[in-house]
C-alpha cells in the first residue's frame, strides 16, 4: 500500500513513489548530459585568451569528468532489474555528482571573473544561471540533488560578486541570491507536483487492481450461483417431472368428486412448480447466450386471445376482471419470445392485484406498436424502480410466498427485450397499479390473423399405439412413472438405466432391431450422458432409424449451449404428458 514507507523516502511518500521518481530522473539524465560537454567547451573557448589556460583546461576537464561519471552511473543503473526496489541510494550517488558539478560551475564564476570584460561576464553568468534553471528537469525528482547543485553553483557566483564587485556587481549578486530563493521554491513545488502525480498513478493502479479483483470475485460468485442453480434445478426437475407423470397417470383413478378436486390441486401445484423451473431455465439460457432470435412478420391477435384464455381461470380464482383491448396489429419480431415476456407480465399483474382487474392491449405509435399490460394492483415503490429488475428480488413478497414466484419474471422480461432490441418500460403508482409497455416494430406488410395450431397431442392422438419405446433413465422413479404413462397410451415400453443396458435390451429383447422411439435422460450413471448413450446405440443399430428424444433437467449455461448444437430433439423436465405425447407423435411421423 502507498502508506508503507522505507528508510530514505521523503516524508509522506511511499518508497515506490521515490523509486519511480529516481527512474524518471535517470531517464532525463541521458537527454541533458551532452550539454555538460558543449557548455564547458564553449566557456573555455570564450575565456581562452582572458584567463589562465591551465585553469581553463583544469576546469573543463573536471566538468567533463563529472559528465563521464554520470554516464557510467546511468549505464550501471540501466543494468538493474526493472522491478528493483529501494533506489534511494542511486539518488544519493547522483547527488554526489551534482554537488561536484555545482562547485565546478560556481567555481567558474570565481576563476573566470574578469570585471573588465562585461560581455564575457554576462555570457558566463547567463550560462551558469541557465544551467541551474535547466537542472530542474532532472533535479526536481530528487530535491537533495537540486540543493547540492544550485547552492554552490549560484551561491559562489553571488558571493564572489558581493565581495569583489563594485556596486552594480554587488546588486547583481544580491539579485542572484533572490533568484536562488525563487528557483528553490519553484523546485519544491515542481517536486511536490511530480510526486503527487506519481502517487496518484499508483493509487489509480491499486484501484484498477481492486476493481479487477472485485470483478473476478463477482464473476466467480455468479458462476458459483449458476452452477448451484443448475445443480439444484436439475435435482428439483427430476422429482417434479416424475410427479407430473404420476399425477397424469392417476387421473383415471380419481373419479369421485373428492378425487377430482384432489387431482385439480395436484395439477395446479405441479404446474406452478413447472413455471418456476421454466423461469430458471430461461435465466440459464440467457446467461449462456443460447436464446436465439427468429424474427418474422406476424399478427398479434392470436397471441392476445391465447393470453386471455390461459390466464382467465387464474383471474377468476381471485375474482378479478381480465380484458383484451385492440390486438389486431402486424409486427416484425420473434413472437415466441414476445409471448414469454407477456406471459410473465400478465401472470405478475394477476398475482399482485387483489381487486379490480388486468387489461392487455395494443396502441400504434408511429412506425411501432406498443403492447400494454395494465393492472390495478399494489404498484411498485419508487425506491424499488430498478430493484424489481434484479434477479430474485421480491420487494412485494416479504414472506417469500412461493405462489408469488421467485422474483425472476421482470428480470427475464427486460433481458429478453434487450435481446430483441425492443424498448421495455413501466410506470407505477403505489396502491393504484402499474402499466408495462413493450414496443415492437410495425410490420411493413399486413399479416392476417391465423388461429394457433392445435396441440400436438390432438394431431397425434393414436400414433403411440403398439409402438415400442425404449426409456433410458438412471432414476427408477422417473422410469416407472414414464412407463405408466406410455403404457396408458398403448405403447410397449422397455426400461434401461444406462446406454450399456439399453444395448443389451436391444440385442436380447428386440433381436437387434431398432425400437420405434428412444426417450433418454441426459445425465446418466457416472460420467455417461444421454448423447453418449444414443451415439453408442446408433453404432449398434447401423442404418436402422429410431425417433430419438432427450429429456433433461440440466439448465447450466454450458449444457444449454451443448443442447442447442445437438441434432437431437431436447426438451426440459418437467414436461407435461400432453406435450410429451405431441413430441413423440411428431417424431414418429417424421421418422
NORHUJO-V762037 format. One record per pair of residues at least 24 apart in sequence whose C-alpha atoms are under 8 Angstrom apart, sorted by sequence separation. I is the first residue (numbers start at 1). GAP is how many residues later the second one is. D is the distance in whole Angstrom. If there is no record, write none. Layout:
((I:GAP:D) (I:GAP:D))
This chain:
((40:24:8) (70:24:7) (349:24:8) (353:24:4) (354:24:8) (465:24:6) (466:24:6) (467:24:5) (468:24:5) (469:24:5) (470:24:5) (471:24:5) (472:24:5) (473:24:5) (474:24:6) (128:25:7) (129:25:7) (155:25:8) (349:25:8) (350:25:8) (352:25:5) (353:25:6) (389:25:7) (464:25:6) (465:25:4) (466:25:5) (467:25:6) (468:25:6) (469:25:6) (470:25:6) (471:25:6) (472:25:5) (473:25:7) (37:26:8) (128:26:7) (154:26:7) (244:26:6) (301:26:5) (349:26:6) (352:26:6) (464:26:6) (465:26:5) (466:26:6) (468:26:8) (470:26:8) (472:26:6) (498:26:6) (36:27:7) (37:27:6) (70:27:7) (243:27:7) (300:27:6) (301:27:5) (346:27:7) (350:27:8) (464:27:6) (472:27:7) (497:27:7) (498:27:7) (514:27:6) (36:28:7) (69:28:8) (300:28:6) (301:28:7) (345:28:7) (349:28:7) (497:28:8) (512:28:8) (513:28:7) (518:28:7) (520:28:8) (522:28:6) (151:29:7) (299:29:7) (300:29:6) (512:29:7) (517:29:5) (518:29:6) (519:29:6) (520:29:6) (521:29:6) (522:29:6) (523:29:7) (37:30:7) (150:30:7) (240:30:7) (299:30:6) (300:30:6) (320:30:8) (472:30:7) (498:30:8) (514:30:6) (516:30:5) (517:30:4) (518:30:5) (519:30:5) (520:30:5) (521:30:5) (522:30:5) (36:31:6) (66:31:6) (299:31:4) (300:31:7) (499:31:8) (513:31:8) (514:31:7) (515:31:6) (516:31:6) (517:31:6) (518:31:6) (519:31:6) (520:31:6) (521:31:6) (522:31:8) (523:31:8) (125:32:8) (298:32:5) (299:32:6) (470:32:8) (514:32:6) (517:32:8) (519:32:7) (522:32:8) (34:33:8) (240:33:7) (297:33:7) (298:33:6) (329:33:8) (499:33:8) (500:33:8) (33:34:6) (66:34:7) (240:34:8) (297:34:6) (298:34:6) (320:34:8) (323:34:8) (325:34:7) (327:34:6) (499:34:4) (503:34:6) (66:35:6) (297:35:4) (298:35:7) (311:35:8) (315:35:6) (320:35:6) (321:35:6) (322:35:6) (323:35:6) (324:35:6) (325:35:6) (326:35:5) (327:35:5) (498:35:7) (499:35:7) (502:35:8) (549:35:8) (296:36:5) (297:36:7) (303:36:7) (307:36:7) (311:36:7) (314:36:8) (318:36:7) (319:36:7) (320:36:6) (321:36:4) (322:36:5) (323:36:5) (324:36:5) (325:36:4) (326:36:6) (33:37:8) (147:37:8) (295:37:6) (296:37:6) (298:37:7) (318:37:8) (320:37:5) (321:37:6) (322:37:6) (323:37:6) (324:37:6) (325:37:7) (326:37:7) (499:37:7) (503:37:8) (547:37:8) (33:38:8) (63:38:7) (295:38:4) (296:38:6) (320:38:7) (322:38:8) (331:38:7) (499:38:7) (294:39:7) (295:39:4) (296:39:8) (548:39:8) (237:40:7) (294:40:5) (295:40:7) (329:40:7) (547:40:6) (30:41:8) (63:41:6) (146:41:8) (293:41:6) (547:41:6) (62:42:7) (63:42:8) (315:42:8) (30:44:8) (143:44:7) (233:44:7) (293:44:8) (547:44:6) (29:45:8) (59:45:7) (143:45:7) (470:45:6) (546:45:7) (99:46:7) (102:46:7) (103:46:7) (106:46:6) (107:46:7) (110:46:7) (469:46:6) (472:46:8) (545:46:7) (98:47:6) (102:47:4) (105:47:8) (106:47:4) (109:47:7) (110:47:6) (140:47:6) (233:47:7) (381:47:8) (468:47:5) (469:47:6) (470:47:6) (471:47:6) (472:47:6) (473:47:6) (474:47:8) (26:48:6) (98:48:8) (101:48:7) (102:48:6) (105:48:5) (106:48:6) (109:48:5) (140:48:7) (143:48:7) (380:48:6) (381:48:7) (467:48:8) (468:48:5) (469:48:5) (470:48:5) (471:48:5) (472:48:5) (473:48:5) (59:49:8) (95:49:7) (96:49:8) (99:49:4) (100:49:8) (102:49:7) (103:49:5) (104:49:7) (106:49:7) (107:49:7) (142:49:7) (379:49:5) (380:49:6) (381:49:6) (467:49:6) (468:49:7) (469:49:6) (470:49:6) (471:49:6) (472:49:6) (95:50:4) (98:50:6) (99:50:5) (102:50:5) (103:50:6) (106:50:5) (107:50:8) (110:50:6) (115:50:8) (133:50:7) (140:50:6) (141:50:6) (379:50:5) (380:50:5) (467:50:8) (469:50:7) (474:50:5) (26:51:8) (91:51:7) (94:51:7) (98:51:5) (102:51:5) (106:51:6) (109:51:8) (136:51:7) (140:51:5) (229:51:8) (379:51:4) (473:51:6) (474:51:6) (96:52:8) (101:52:8) (352:52:8) (378:52:6) (379:52:5) (92:53:8) (95:53:7) (99:53:7) (103:53:8) (141:53:7) (351:53:6) (378:53:5) (379:53:6) (380:53:8) (91:54:8) (141:54:8) (230:54:8) (377:54:7) (378:54:6) (379:54:4) (380:54:7) (377:55:6) (378:55:6) (379:55:5) (55:56:7) (304:56:8) (348:56:8) (376:56:6) (377:56:4) (304:57:8) (376:57:4) (377:57:7) (226:58:7) (375:58:5) (376:58:7) (374:59:8) (375:59:6) (374:60:6) (375:60:7) (51:61:6) (348:61:8) (374:61:4) (373:62:5) (374:62:7) (372:63:7) (373:63:5) (50:64:8) (345:64:7) (372:64:6) (373:64:7) (22:65:7) (47:65:7) (344:65:6) (345:65:7) (372:65:5) (19:66:7) (22:66:7) (344:66:7) (371:66:6) (372:66:7) (19:67:6) (370:67:6) (371:67:5) (517:67:8) (19:68:5) (22:68:8) (345:68:8) (370:68:6) (371:68:6) (16:69:7) (18:69:8) (19:69:7) (22:69:6) (344:69:7) (370:69:4) (371:69:8) (15:70:8) (16:70:8) (18:70:7) (369:70:6) (370:70:6) (15:71:7) (341:71:8) (368:71:6) (369:71:5) (517:71:7) (341:72:5) (368:72:6) (369:72:6) (516:72:7) (47:73:8) (340:73:8) (368:73:4) (369:73:6) (46:74:7) (367:74:6) (368:74:5) (341:75:7) (367:75:5) (341:76:8) (9:79:7) (337:79:7) (6:80:8) (8:80:6) (353:80:8) (43:81:7) (334:86:8) (333:87:8) (39:88:8) (345:91:8) (485:92:8) (333:107:7) (332:108:7) (333:108:7) (28:109:7) (29:109:6) (331:109:7) (332:109:6) (28:110:6) (331:110:6) (332:110:6) (331:111:4) (332:111:5) (26:112:8) (330:112:6) (331:112:4) (25:113:5) (329:113:8) (330:113:5) (331:113:8) (25:114:7) (330:115:7) (25:116:6) (330:116:6) (24:117:7) (25:117:8) (330:117:6) (330:118:8) (22:119:7) (21:120:5) (22:120:7) (464:120:8) (21:121:7) (328:121:7) (457:121:6) (460:121:8) (464:121:7) (456:122:8) (457:122:7) (460:122:6) (463:122:6) (456:123:7) (459:123:7) (455:124:8) (457:124:6) (458:124:8) (461:124:8) (456:125:7) (457:125:4) (460:125:5) (463:125:8) (293:126:8) (456:126:4) (459:126:8) (460:126:7) (463:126:8) (293:127:7) (455:127:7) (456:127:7) (280:128:8) (457:128:7) (276:129:7) (279:129:7) (283:129:7) (286:129:8) (456:129:7) (276:130:7) (279:130:7) (282:130:7) (286:130:8) (456:130:7) (272:131:8) (279:133:8) (298:145:8) (297:146:6) (302:147:6) (297:148:8) (299:148:6) (301:148:6) (302:148:7) (298:149:6) (299:149:6) (300:149:7) (302:149:6) (297:150:7) (299:150:5) (302:150:6) (299:151:8) (21:174:7) (18:177:8) (21:177:8) (17:178:7) (20:178:7) (17:181:6) (13:182:8) (17:182:6) (14:185:8) (17:185:8) (13:186:8) (2:197:8) (2:200:8) (2:201:7) (249:232:8) (242:235:7) (246:235:6) (249:235:7) (242:236:5) (245:236:6) (249:236:6) (241:237:7) (245:237:6) (248:237:7) (239:238:8) (243:238:8) (246:238:8) (239:239:7) (242:239:6) (246:239:8) (249:239:8) (238:240:7) (242:240:7) (245:240:7) (290:267:8) (288:268:8) (289:268:8) (288:269:4) (285:270:7) (287:270:6) (288:270:6) (290:270:7) (284:271:6) (290:271:6) (284:272:6) (285:272:6) (288:272:7) (289:272:8) (284:273:5) (288:273:7) (281:274:6) (290:274:7) (280:275:8) (285:275:6) (284:276:8) (274:300:6) (238:315:6) (237:316:5) (234:318:8) (235:318:7) (234:319:4) (233:320:7) (234:320:5) (233:321:7) (234:321:7) (233:322:7) (231:323:7) (230:324:6) (230:325:5) (231:325:8) (230:326:5) (229:327:8) (227:329:6) (248:329:7) (226:330:7) (244:330:7) (226:331:8) (244:331:8) (245:331:7) (241:332:6) (242:332:8) (244:332:7) (245:332:6) (240:333:8) (241:333:4) (244:333:8) (240:334:6) (241:334:6) (238:335:7) (237:336:6) (238:336:7) (237:337:6))
